[in-house]
């Protein structure tokens, strides 16, 4: 199955069974997972029927079996996500238990299961190599979805569609310049394109301002850099590989650890505020007016907190403040404190 087919099933509300999400492109992988959640539960969280299991937790295979076999509570479907399984090193007993659970899925049509892997956790034996024996076993029981990096032409088409959908007139050449300026990382590209759309619509200008040589573009878009939202977003999604890569980039640029942590705390505080005010029934516009945040930040924080509880955000803030205290009062290297924080936040 390809991504378009999966998204069509989500739109029709016809997703059932198990799926294996694998491949290096995390942005589209997460987009499909978010679309699935929205298809099953709408914009609201469902604490009873949406379960996120981690292979780092002892007894995860027994918990998975129990959840697959139990009925959803006051809903037609339940969603189970299994994260953190290194299928290349999975002990035989745990692998056998997992395959036994997957064989039960046809008997429980009310259950949707996603085996979510990151780049290094799974080897499907992509051409020219043969598919691995494990991949063949899983393919018989769940539907594999491979998420490869997008080509430059696909990224340009994606940018162009988003600009035009927002009523902004742009050419394929404009889209190509944006991709070249912002890098091919979909997380960074998505964030910067949305920022550009917000700025352009607010100023009532045409997309002709998008020329990498013009100062205006550099004031609007981050380009090849990373901001605190990207880093925090990776942490909250449990994307340790991406978070470590971003942190390594900031270390290389000699960003001060206290500044990095301060940016994360500021972003988490904004998310927490938006989450609480949304729970009180305020609209995005009302939140922007009440807090003085820019509408772009409110929208980003709103989107980023869908599926995340206020308690989880509060816990993440607590860990950050504890790390801040360590940086200021302990003899530990400040970057070591940040490295540990990444691992802790990715498990919140």
Secondary structure as the mmCIF struct_conf table of DSSP 4:
data_model
#
loop_
_struct_conf.conf_type_id
_struct_conf.id
_struct_conf.beg_label_comp_id
_struct_conf.beg_label_asym_id
_struct_conf.beg_label_seq_id
_struct_conf.end_label_comp_id
_struct_conf.end_label_asym_id
_struct_conf.end_label_seq_id
HELX_RH_AL_P HELX_RH_AL_P1 UNK A 3 UNK A 12
TURN_TY1_P TURN_TY1_P1 UNK A 13 UNK A 13
STRN STRN1 UNK A 17 UNK A 22
BEND BEND1 UNK A 23 UNK A 24
HELX_RH_AL_P HELX_RH_AL_P2 UNK A 26 UNK A 41
TURN_TY1_P TURN_TY1_P2 UNK A 42 UNK A 43
BEND BEND2 UNK A 44 UNK A 44
TURN_TY1_P TURN_TY1_P3 UNK A 47 UNK A 49
STRN STRN2 UNK A 50 UNK A 54
TURN_TY1_P TURN_TY1_P4 UNK A 55 UNK A 56
BEND BEND3 UNK A 57 UNK A 57
TURN_TY1_P TURN_TY1_P5 UNK A 58 UNK A 59
HELX_RH_AL_P HELX_RH_AL_P3 UNK A 60 UNK A 69
BEND BEND4 UNK A 70 UNK A 70
HELX_LH_PP_P HELX_LH_PP_P1 UNK A 71 UNK A 72
BEND BEND5 UNK A 73 UNK A 76
STRN STRN3 UNK A 78 UNK A 83
HELX_RH_3T_P HELX_RH_3T_P1 UNK A 87 UNK A 89
HELX_RH_AL_P HELX_RH_AL_P4 UNK A 92 UNK A 103
TURN_TY1_P TURN_TY1_P6 UNK A 104 UNK A 104
HELX_RH_3T_P HELX_RH_3T_P2 UNK A 105 UNK A 107
TURN_TY1_P TURN_TY1_P7 UNK A 109 UNK A 110
STRN STRN4 UNK A 111 UNK A 116
HELX_RH_3T_P HELX_RH_3T_P3 UNK A 119 UNK A 121
TURN_TY1_P TURN_TY1_P8 UNK A 127 UNK A 128
BEND BEND6 UNK A 129 UNK A 129
HELX_LH_PP_P HELX_LH_PP_P2 UNK A 130 UNK A 132
HELX_RH_AL_P HELX_RH_AL_P5 UNK A 133 UNK A 139
TURN_TY1_P TURN_TY1_P9 UNK A 140 UNK A 141
BEND BEND7 UNK A 142 UNK A 142
STRN STRN5 UNK A 143 UNK A 146
HELX_LH_PP_P HELX_LH_PP_P3 UNK A 148 UNK A 151
HELX_RH_AL_P HELX_RH_AL_P6 UNK A 152 UNK A 165
TURN_TY1_P TURN_TY1_P10 UNK A 166 UNK A 167
HELX_RH_AL_P HELX_RH_AL_P7 UNK A 172 UNK A 182
BEND BEND8 UNK A 184 UNK A 184
HELX_RH_AL_P HELX_RH_AL_P8 UNK A 186 UNK A 203
TURN_TY1_P TURN_TY1_P11 UNK A 204 UNK A 204
HELX_RH_3T_P HELX_RH_3T_P4 UNK A 207 UNK A 209
TURN_TY1_P TURN_TY1_P12 UNK A 212 UNK A 213
BEND BEND9 UNK A 214 UNK A 214
HELX_RH_AL_P HELX_RH_AL_P9 UNK A 215 UNK A 220
TURN_TY1_P TURN_TY1_P13 UNK A 223 UNK A 224
HELX_RH_AL_P HELX_RH_AL_P10 UNK A 228 UNK A 236
TURN_TY1_P TURN_TY1_P14 UNK A 237 UNK A 238
HELX_RH_AL_P HELX_RH_AL_P11 UNK A 240 UNK A 252
TURN_TY1_P TURN_TY1_P15 UNK A 253 UNK A 254
HELX_RH_AL_P HELX_RH_AL_P12 UNK A 257 UNK A 279
TURN_TY1_P TURN_TY1_P16 UNK A 280 UNK A 281
HELX_RH_AL_P HELX_RH_AL_P13 UNK A 284 UNK A 291
HELX_RH_AL_P HELX_RH_AL_P14 UNK A 295 UNK A 305
TURN_TY1_P TURN_TY1_P17 UNK A 306 UNK A 307
HELX_RH_AL_P HELX_RH_AL_P15 UNK A 310 UNK A 329
BEND BEND10 UNK A 330 UNK A 332
HELX_RH_AL_P HELX_RH_AL_P16 UNK A 334 UNK A 345
TURN_TY1_P TURN_TY1_P18 UNK A 346 UNK A 347
#
